[in-house]
Amino acid sequence: MTEHKDLASIGVVGLAVMGSNLARNFARNGQTVAVYNRSPEKTRALVEEFCSEGNFIPSESVEDFVASLERPRKAIIMVQAGTATDAVIDQLCDAMDDGDIIIDGGNALYTDTIRREREVAARGKHFVGAGISGGEEGALNGPSIMPGGPAESWETLGPILESVAAVVDGTPCVTHIGPNGAGHFVKMVHNGIEYADMQVIGEAYQLLRYGAGMTPKEISEVFTEWNSGDLDSYLIDITAEVLALEDAESGKPLIDLIVDEAGQKGTGRWTAIEGLQLGVPITAIAESVFARVLSSATAQRQAAQEEQLPSGEVAAGISQLGIDKKAFVEDVRRALYAAKLIAYSQGFDEIKAGSDEHNWDVDPRDLATIWRGGCIIRAKFLNRIRDAYDTNPALPALILDPYFKNELAELIDPWRRVIVSATQLGLPVPVFASALAYYDGLRAERLPAALIQGQRDYFGAHTFKRVDKPGTFHVEWSGARTISSL
Ligand code: 6PG
């Protein structure tokens, strides 16, 4: 085994783009970084190319890698989520000593993180599942980091992670989220919100392109303008850039050349599944997952084109509906903002439900704080979300905060108008529409759930409660139809 004179304060295992960028980020910020990759060529290439950025200690075996770390050892795993992670954890556990810390920085399913924490703890080491957001660029220049795991690991790990995280108003975008799987759970919901945010932007684009007949370049300019107001965010910013790009070869807008089938690695899907399990109506997030799935149902979409599924009477554009373009663009902006608000509100609800279920005690203010920079959903309005939870940490729903309630009062009419227009144009707006259905459902005085309870009692004697007296009731539907109290 190689003897190391200077030891590394942190190690990175897995040197694909995210891993190597994170390692470089540590090195650039004055940490000596141990690096290891299964195929040593990657390790050599990283050190060769970037040794001028800081101190790297390369290793070609796990044992050497572990020996190059100062105690308590801290190693971040940046390999593909799944079985590869388990294999690396096992190797590290064999080589490490009690009290050392293994961090999984991938997009792991939080239930795997809970299991891994248990297994690693049984072997005397600490395990921290940390969500890391910001993509390749964030990993290099400052991501938002969501570490879970034991609080005592945070004491050791906190300063190192703070040294590489994005910083907003002097505050690093990292904090201890809660025990075991809390960090990965929160990162999962972050990604669910990310899916919804991307989809509402897509719906706005679709309406401006095929409803208002605007070109990608014109729409890019609209998004640039939106980016200086309430919608100021990373995703709006990159949308403007994507729409502005022309393919050099054909001279066409790139957007028209990209196959319209959205991929996914599954974190949004997990958020939707978990929402169902926890009984939280995360409808905007779930619809955004379904929208991606529908886009990728290639054979069915093709068949629907060939069979010319009837559209009914639809308008070819907003002028046919007598709608002014400028007014429409502003309405779409407001509808986007409203639907986005609902997605965030639902995401925070899911985090609360997950936190309650697992006793994690996650503070929503922390999330609003560390999501302001570095991560994919970073947006100016997270400051408002932070203010909302600062004012009332027990807010029953984000949209009930007075600031957001007032915003919604301004947004609601344009939001309704846009959905009506989208329907008349035959353009799909699943998240705009489902978010509004959620909103109307939440504020409704009476819901048809009363009828559902009646139906359930009819066919399954599932009983019901009454508004006018306490107790549980059942109707003898097949006989005299008398109502009895149970
Ligand atoms: C981030 C991203 C990142 C990644 C996901 C989502 O926060 O940096 O969410 O984790 O882009 O893998 O990708 P999919 O769209 O492929 O699910």
Boltz pocket constraint, residues with backbone or C-beta under 6 A from the ligand:
constraints:
  - pocket:
      binder: B
      contacts: [[A, 107], [A, 132], [A, 133], [A, 134], [A, 135], [A, 191], [A, 194], [A, 263], [A, 264], [A, 265], [A, 266], [A, 267], [A, 268], [A, 375], [A, 376]]
      max_distance: 6.0
